[in-house]
Amino acid sequence: MAAYQKAQKDYLMIVGSPKTVTEQIKTILRLLRVSILTVFQVQGTVSNDDRKNSMRLFAQEVMPALREYAKELDLPDPFQRFPGSVKLQGGVARLPVVDRTPLASLKLGA
């Protein structure tokens, strides 16, 4: 059970109500600024009805909240960007893709 709880604490698994799942994923979006998120729904010995309910809750409650939050963060939709749509300037250093400094606040692996 300790490994299961550690996996949740370290954001390797996100489980809970739509509200708690939304908040956990918002943390990931804020810190890592990802534009694509892959989700594996309920795994293991779960009834088909429970599995469908989990997917329904995610689609109806979690995803709309995450879309709005992504807009607040000004995260680009990768499916609406095209190669060359961001002009690069010669002789100017690019911004870092990810600022890893805020990750320390999660105390991962502790």
N, C-alpha and C positions, 0 to 999 in steps of 0.2 A: 504494500500500500504506500510505503514511503516513496518509491520510485514514481508511482502514479501522481502523487501530490507534488513531487519535485518537477515532473514534466509539465504539470499545470502551472506551477509557479514560474517556470522558465519559458512559458509561452510556447511549449512544444505541442501542447494540447489545449484547446479552448473549449470548455464545456460550461453549461449552465443555462439559465433562462435567456430569452432574447435580450433582456436588458443587460445582463452581465456579459454575455457574448459580445454585444455591441460595444460596450465600454472597453473590453479587452482588445478587440480589433481596432478600435479608434486609437488606442495606445500604439499599436503596431503601425498604423497609418501615419500618426504624428511623428513617431521617432524614425521610421525607416523610409517614409514617403514613397511607398510602393504604389504602383498604378494597376498592377494585376495581382489578384489574390486567388489562390487555388484552395478550394475547400473540399475536404472529404467528409461526407456526412456519416451519420451513425454507422459504426462498424461493429461486427460481432453478432452475438445471438440476441437480436432485437426483432420484435414482430414487425411485419410489413406495415401495419397501421402506425406503429410508433415511428418508424423510419419516415413514412410519408408526412406525419405530423411535424417531425423535426424539419424536414425540407420546406414544408409550408410555412412554418414559423420563421425560418431563415429568410425565405423569399418575401414574406409579407411584412415582417417587422424589422429584421436586421438590415437587409440590403438597402431599403429606402433611407434608413438613418445613415448608413455608411456612404451612400451617394451624396447626401447633403453635406456630410462632414468632409468628404473629399473636395467638394466645391468650396467649402470654407477654407480649406488648406491650400486651395488653388492647385490641386494635383491634376496633371493633364490626363485626359483620356487617351490611352495609347492607340485606340482604334480610330481616333479622330485627328491624329497627327500623321504627317507624311514625311518621308525622308527629305531633308533639306528645308523643312519648314522653320527650323531654328537657325538663323544666320550666325555663323561663327566669325569672330573678328581675329584676323592675323595678329600675332604678337601679344595677344592677351591671354593670360592663363584662364583655363576653364574653371568654373566653380566645382567644388567637390560634389560627387554624385550623392553621397550620404555623409552627414555629419554624425559621427559615431559618439560624440561626447554625451548626448542625452541618454545613451544606452546604459550608462553607469547608474542612472536612477533606478533601473530595474533590478540591479543587484543579481544578475543572472549567474547561476552556478554556485551561489552562496549557500 
